[in-house]
Amino acid sequence: MAIDIDQPTTDPKTLKKQEQTKLWQELTKQKAINKQKKAEERKRVREEYIKQSAEIKKALNTCRDDIKNKLSFFKQQVKENKLERKEAKLQFNQYRKDRIQLFRLDEQKILNLTSDELKSNSRYRMKRWFFGVGKEFSRVSWVSGRQVWKDFVIIIIIVAVLALLFLGIDAILTAAGVIG
């Protein structure tokens, strides 16, 4: 006896199973589509972040170069006795504050944030904090392993000498009857 596969079944259990299979397939397709959309969104955000980072770095480098140039200009003015040292320092500090303020405005334009949003944006603040920590770590001078071992040996010797000194003082005071 041959079974016709194309013939629709009217069995409720089979129909329910077929519906569940179709729903499961649809759900799987939807999950795949959502996953792809999320991946595209992450890629877009990453590209935007990289673009913003590049623009901010460019603005920061420009700001830094301007400040360095202005500092050398003020130093030259002091050398040529056109300005006194205090006056040059005040003018340079004012210039630096103004230039940093302009950099902050450029940064706000790049990130499309108002100053209040910039201050309250926790992602931005965390990013700036980690940036600062990274800068500080790059400035740290680490001791070599060889120097650590030398210092360790020196400390052990000093501790041993001090222990013997205190042991000797204790023995002398005990023998003299001062300490019981």
GROMACS elastic network, one bead per residue, 0.5 to 0.9 nm:
[ bonds ]
;  ai    aj funct       b0    kb
    3     7     6  0.87902   500
    4     7     6  0.57136   500
    5     8     6  0.79565   500
    9    12     6  0.83561   500
    9    14     6  0.72080   500
    9    15     6  0.71965   500
   10    13     6  0.87478   500
   10    14     6  0.76598   500
   10    15     6  0.69187   500
   11    14     6  0.53869   500
   11    15     6  0.61997   500
   11    16     6  0.86433   500
   12    15     6  0.50194   500
   12    16     6  0.59948   500
   12    17     6  0.85030   500
   13    16     6  0.50896   500
   13    17     6  0.61347   500
   13    18     6  0.85889   500
   14    17     6  0.50229   500
   14    18     6  0.61150   500
   14    19     6  0.86032   500
   15    18     6  0.50435   500
   15    19     6  0.61698   500
   15    20     6  0.85705   500
   16    19     6  0.50724   500
   16    20     6  0.61261   500
   16    21     6  0.85445   500
   17    20     6  0.50382   500
   17    21     6  0.60821   500
   17    22     6  0.85856   500
   18    21     6  0.50096   500
   18    22     6  0.61561   500
   18    23     6  0.85481   500
   19    22     6  0.50474   500
   19    23     6  0.60403   500
   19    24     6  0.84278   500
   20    23     6  0.50061   500
   20    24     6  0.59534   500
   20    25     6  0.84840   500
   21    24     6  0.50168   500
   21    25     6  0.60977   500
   21    26     6  0.85303   500
   22    25     6  0.50791   500
   22    26     6  0.60896   500
   22    27     6  0.84935   500
   23    26     6  0.50063   500
   23    27     6  0.59909   500
   23    28     6  0.84812   500
   24    27     6  0.50124   500
   24    28     6  0.60659   500
   24    29     6  0.85534   500
   25    28     6  0.50536   500
   25    29     6  0.61663   500
   25    30     6  0.85754   500
   26    29     6  0.50568   500
   26    30     6  0.61057   500
   26    31     6  0.85874   500
   27    31     6  0.60991   500
   27    32     6  0.85662   500
   28    31     6  0.50787   500
   28    32     6  0.61940   500
   28    33     6  0.86083   500
   29    32     6  0.50931   500
   29    33     6  0.61663   500
   29    34     6  0.86155   500
   30    33     6  0.50197   500
   30    34     6  0.60814   500
   30    35     6  0.84587   500
   31    34     6  0.50389   500
   31    35     6  0.59704   500
   31    36     6  0.84808   500
   32    35     6  0.50313   500
   32    36     6  0.61255   500
   32    37     6  0.85816   500
   33    36     6  0.50887   500
   33    37     6  0.61545   500
   33    38     6  0.86345   500
   34    38     6  0.60927   500
   34    39     6  0.85111   500
   35    38     6  0.51256   500
   35    39     6  0.61496   500
   35    40     6  0.86146   500
   36    39     6  0.50392   500
   36    40     6  0.61503   500
   36    41     6  0.85452   500
   37    40     6  0.50631   500
   37    41     6  0.60747   500
   37    42     6  0.85711   500
   38    42     6  0.60626   500
   38    43     6  0.84704   500
   39    42     6  0.50960   500
   39    43     6  0.61071   500
   39    44     6  0.85645   500
   40    43     6  0.50027   500
   40    44     6  0.60892   500
   40    45     6  0.85666   500
   41    44     6  0.50037   500
   41    45     6  0.60691   500
   41    46     6  0.84343   500
   42    45     6  0.50694   500
   42    46     6  0.59545   500
   42    47     6  0.85029   500
   43    46     6  0.50388   500
   43    47     6  0.61081   500
   43    48     6  0.85140   500
   44    47     6  0.51383   500
   44    48     6  0.60840   500
   44    49     6  0.84985   500
   45    49     6  0.59833   500
   45    50     6  0.85223   500
   46    49     6  0.50108   500
   46    50     6  0.61225   500
   46    51     6  0.85410   500
   47    50     6  0.50616   500
   47    51     6  0.61086   500
   47    52     6  0.85448   500
   48    51     6  0.50153   500
   48    52     6  0.60540   500
   48    53     6  0.84279   500
   49    52     6  0.50148   500
   49    53     6  0.59168   500
   49    54     6  0.84755   500
   50    54     6  0.60949   500
   50    55     6  0.85810   500
   51    54     6  0.51692   500
   51    55     6  0.62538   500
   51    56     6  0.86223   500
   52    55     6  0.50662   500
   52    56     6  0.60334   500
   52    57     6  0.84710   500
   52   107     6  0.89136   500
   52   110     6  0.63658   500
   52   111     6  0.69573   500
   53    56     6  0.50696   500
   53    57     6  0.59934   500
   53    58     6  0.84361   500
   54    57     6  0.50972   500
   54    58     6  0.60718   500
   54    59     6  0.86022   500
   55    58     6  0.50326   500
   55    59     6  0.61760   500
   55    60     6  0.85091   500
   55   107     6  0.84167   500
   55   110     6  0.71640   500
   56    59     6  0.50441   500
   56    60     6  0.59655   500
   56    61     6  0.84750   500
   56   103     6  0.87775   500
   56   106     6  0.79648   500
   56   107     6  0.61559   500
   56   110     6  0.72380   500
   56   111     6  0.89659   500
   57    61     6  0.59771   500
   57    62     6  0.84523   500
   58    61     6  0.51667   500
   58    62     6  0.61779   500
   58    63     6  0.85766   500
   59    62     6  0.50834   500
   59    63     6  0.61136   500
   59    64     6  0.85713   500
   59   103     6  0.66547   500
   59   106     6  0.71907   500
   59   107     6  0.77285   500
   60    64     6  0.60297   500
   60    65     6  0.84846   500
   60   100     6  0.89673   500
   60   103     6  0.68153   500
   60   107     6  0.88490   500
   61    65     6  0.59748   500
   61    66     6  0.84379   500
   62    65     6  0.51285   500
   62    66     6  0.60849   500
   62    67     6  0.85904   500
   62   103     6  0.88997   500
   63    66     6  0.51568   500
   63    67     6  0.62202   500
   63    68     6  0.86640   500
   63    99     6  0.65580   500
   63   100     6  0.71272   500
   63   102     6  0.84689   500
   63   103     6  0.65702   500
   64    67     6  0.51509   500
   64    68     6  0.61638   500
   64    69     6  0.85994   500
   64    99     6  0.89446   500
   64   100     6  0.89776   500
   65    68     6  0.50753   500
   65    69     6  0.60759   500
   65    70     6  0.84902   500
   66    69     6  0.51369   500
   66    70     6  0.60757   500
   66    71     6  0.85206   500
   66    96     6  0.89749   500
   66    99     6  0.80985   500
   67    70     6  0.50749   500
   67    71     6  0.60438   500
   67    72     6  0.86437   500
   67    92     6  0.84143   500
   67    95     6  0.78585   500
   67    96     6  0.62449   500
   67    99     6  0.74989   500
   68    71     6  0.50493   500
   68    72     6  0.62566   500
   68    73     6  0.85519   500
   69    72     6  0.52062   500
   69    73     6  0.61456   500
   69    74     6  0.87315   500
   70    74     6  0.62063   500
   70    75     6  0.85812   500
   70    92     6  0.72256   500
   70    95     6  0.81200   500
   70    96     6  0.86752   500
   71    74     6  0.51436   500
   71    75     6  0.61669   500
   71    76     6  0.85624   500
   71    89     6  0.89502   500
   71    92     6  0.65744   500
   72    76     6  0.60917   500
   72    77     6  0.85713   500
   73    76     6  0.51036   500
   73    77     6  0.62526   500
   73    78     6  0.87817   500
   74    78     6  0.62672   500
   74    79     6  0.86626   500
   74    83     6  0.80196   500
   74    85     6  0.88604   500
   74    88     6  0.58739   500
   74    89     6  0.79003   500
   74    91     6  0.83543   500
   74    92     6  0.70378   500
   75    78     6  0.51061   500
   75    79     6  0.62379   500
   75    80     6  0.86825   500
   75    85     6  0.84429   500
   75    88     6  0.77439   500
   76    79     6  0.50242   500
   76    80     6  0.61995   500
   76    81     6  0.85752   500
   76    82     6  0.87969   500
   77    80     6  0.51885   500
   77    81     6  0.62370   500
   77    82     6  0.53274   500
   77    83     6  0.56964   500
   77    84     6  0.83823   500
   77    88     6  0.78691   500
   78    82     6  0.60086   500
   78    83     6  0.50358   500
   78    84     6  0.59338   500
   78    85     6  0.60535   500
   78    88     6  0.70669   500
   79    82     6  0.77024   500
   79    83     6  0.82906   500
   80    83     6  0.77752   500
   81    84     6  0.67295   500
   81    85     6  0.89386   500
   83    86     6  0.83690   500
   83    87     6  0.65111   500
   83    88     6  0.60645   500
   84    87     6  0.53491   500
   84    88     6  0.61008   500
   84    89     6  0.85835   500
   85    88     6  0.51666   500
   85    89     6  0.61293   500
   85    90     6  0.86958   500
   86    89     6  0.50992   500
   86    90     6  0.62422   500
   86    91     6  0.86552   500
   87    90     6  0.51453   500
   87    91     6  0.61696   500
   87    92     6  0.85194   500
   88    91     6  0.51259   500
   88    92     6  0.59924   500
   88    93     6  0.85171   500
   89    92     6  0.51104   500
   89    93     6  0.60878   500
   89    94     6  0.85845   500
   90    93     6  0.51932   500
   90    94     6  0.62113   500
   90    95     6  0.85930   500
   91    94     6  0.51601   500
   91    95     6  0.61324   500
   91    96     6  0.85762   500
   92    96     6  0.60223   500
   92    97     6  0.85907   500
   93    97     6  0.61759   500
   93    98     6  0.86202   500
   94    97     6  0.51735   500
   94    98     6  0.62412   500
   94    99     6  0.86004   500
   95    98     6  0.51456   500
   95    99     6  0.60827   500
   95   100     6  0.85863   500
   96    99     6  0.50750   500
   96   100     6  0.60777   500
   96   101     6  0.85137   500
   97   100     6  0.51989   500
   97   101     6  0.61701   500
   97   102     6  0.87006   500
   98   101     6  0.50834   500
   98   102     6  0.63079   500
   98   103     6  0.87018   500
   99   102     6  0.50416   500
   99   103     6  0.62304   500
   99   104     6  0.87126   500
  100   104     6  0.62313   500
  100   105     6  0.86739   500
  101   104     6  0.50734   500
  101   105     6  0.63596   500
  101   106     6  0.87291   500
  102   105     6  0.50490   500
  102   106     6  0.62406   500
  102   107     6  0.85737   500
  103   106     6  0.50092   500
  103   107     6  0.60953   500
  103   108     6  0.86129   500
  104   108     6  0.61918   500
  104   109     6  0.86704   500
  104   115     6  0.89161   500
  105   108     6  0.50442   500
  105   109     6  0.62865   500
  105   110     6  0.86780   500
  105   115     6  0.84121   500
  106   109     6  0.50776   500
  106   110     6  0.62202   500
  106   111     6  0.86730   500
  107   110     6  0.50746   500
  107   111     6  0.61854   500
  107   112     6  0.83136   500
  107   113     6  0.86901   500
  108   111     6  0.51376   500
  108   112     6  0.56409   500
  108   113     6  0.52676   500
  108   114     6  0.64633   500
  108   115     6  0.70066   500
  108   118     6  0.71998   500
  109   113     6  0.67788   500
  109   114     6  0.83381   500
  110   113     6  0.80774   500
  111   114     6  0.88784   500
  111   118     6  0.85792   500
  113   116     6  0.79722   500
  113   117     6  0.57518   500
  113   118     6  0.58013   500
  114   117     6  0.51552   500
  114   118     6  0.59977   500
  114   119     6  0.86079   500
  115   119     6  0.61619   500
  115   120     6  0.85864   500
  116   119     6  0.51367   500
  116   120     6  0.61038   500
  116   121     6  0.83124   500
  117   120     6  0.50451   500
  117   121     6  0.55477   500
  118   121     6  0.52483   500
  118   122     6  0.84761   500
  118   124     6  0.69975   500
  118   125     6  0.80325   500
  119   122     6  0.78824   500
  119   124     6  0.80920   500
  119   125     6  0.72705   500
  120   123     6  0.89088   500
  120   124     6  0.83377   500
  120   125     6  0.77835   500
  121   124     6  0.53773   500
  121   125     6  0.63240   500
  121   126     6  0.87402   500
  122   126     6  0.59692   500
  122   127     6  0.83752   500
  123   126     6  0.51553   500
  123   127     6  0.60377   500
  123   128     6  0.85635   500
  124   127     6  0.50639   500
  124   128     6  0.61593   500
  124   129     6  0.85508   500
  125   128     6  0.50866   500
  125   129     6  0.60593   500
  125   130     6  0.86442   500
  126   130     6  0.61415   500
  126   131     6  0.84034   500
  127   130     6  0.52588   500
  127   131     6  0.60628   500
  127   132     6  0.86307   500
  128   132     6  0.61712   500
  128   133     6  0.86531   500
  129   132     6  0.51012   500
  129   133     6  0.62358   500
  129   134     6  0.86102   500
  130   134     6  0.60420   500
  130   135     6  0.85197   500
  131   134     6  0.51245   500
  131   135     6  0.62623   500
  131   136     6  0.87508   500
  132   135     6  0.50187   500
  132   136     6  0.62485   500
  132   137     6  0.86596   500
  133   136     6  0.50730   500
  133   137     6  0.61889   500
  133   138     6  0.86612   500
  134   137     6  0.50805   500
  134   138     6  0.62746   500
  134   139     6  0.88206   500
  135   138     6  0.51688   500
  135   139     6  0.65643   500
  136   139     6  0.51251   500
  136   140     6  0.65079   500
  137   140     6  0.52033   500
  137   141     6  0.85696   500
  138   141     6  0.81151   500
  143   146     6  0.82916   500
  143   147     6  0.64055   500
  143   148     6  0.68040   500
  144   147     6  0.53072   500
  144   148     6  0.64426   500
  144   149     6  0.89179   500
  145   148     6  0.50440   500
  145   149     6  0.63680   500
  145   150     6  0.87410   500
  146   149     6  0.52346   500
  146   150     6  0.63379   500
  146   151     6  0.87529   500
  147   150     6  0.50191   500
  147   151     6  0.61597   500
  147   152     6  0.85058   500
  148   151     6  0.51628   500
  148   152     6  0.60749   500
  148   153     6  0.87005   500
  149   153     6  0.62017   500
  149   154     6  0.86124   500
  150   153     6  0.52775   500
  150   154     6  0.62690   500
  150   155     6  0.87097   500
  151   154     6  0.50858   500
  151   155     6  0.61676   500
  151   156     6  0.86671   500
  152   155     6  0.51998   500
  152   156     6  0.62663   500
  152   157     6  0.87279   500
  153   156     6  0.51313   500
  153   157     6  0.62327   500
  153   158     6  0.86695   500
  154   157     6  0.51654   500
  154   158     6  0.61944   500
  154   159     6  0.86348   500
  155   158     6  0.50970   500
  155   159     6  0.61004   500
  155   160     6  0.85415   500
  156   159     6  0.51519   500
  156   160     6  0.61354   500
  156   161     6  0.86465   500
  157   160     6  0.50996   500
  157   161     6  0.61552   500
  157   162     6  0.86087   500
  158   161     6  0.51167   500
  158   162     6  0.61257   500
  158   163     6  0.84970   500
  159   162     6  0.51502   500
  159   163     6  0.60095   500
  159   164     6  0.86062   500
  160   163     6  0.50338   500
  160   164     6  0.62006   500
  160   165     6  0.85755   500
  161   164     6  0.51871   500
  161   165     6  0.61330   500
  161   166     6  0.86985   500
  162   166     6  0.61433   500
  162   167     6  0.84183   500
  163   166     6  0.52630   500
  163   167     6  0.60116   500
  163   168     6  0.85458   500
  164   168     6  0.60335   500
  164   169     6  0.85848   500
  165   168     6  0.51378   500
  165   169     6  0.62325   500
  165   170     6  0.85712   500
  166   169     6  0.50305   500
  166   170     6  0.60133   500
  166   171     6  0.85194   500
  167   170     6  0.50577   500
  167   171     6  0.61324   500
  167   172     6  0.86622   500
  168   171     6  0.50428   500
  168   172     6  0.61736   500
  168   173     6  0.86085   500
  169   172     6  0.51591   500
  169   173     6  0.61561   500
  169   174     6  0.85131   500
  170   173     6  0.52075   500
  170   174     6  0.60217   500
  170   175     6  0.85382   500
  170   179     6  0.79874   500
  171   174     6  0.51092   500
  171   175     6  0.60685   500
  171   176     6  0.85692   500
  172   175     6  0.51588   500
  172   176     6  0.61710   500
  172   177     6  0.86652   500
  172   178     6  0.89009   500
  173   176     6  0.50961   500
  173   177     6  0.62694   500
  173   178     6  0.53691   500
  173   179     6  0.57891   500
  173   180     6  0.87902   500
  174   177     6  0.51096   500
  174   178     6  0.59954   500
  174   180     6  0.62810   500
  175   178     6  0.77768   500
  175   179     6  0.81712   500
  176   179     6  0.77768   500
  177   180     6  0.62689   500
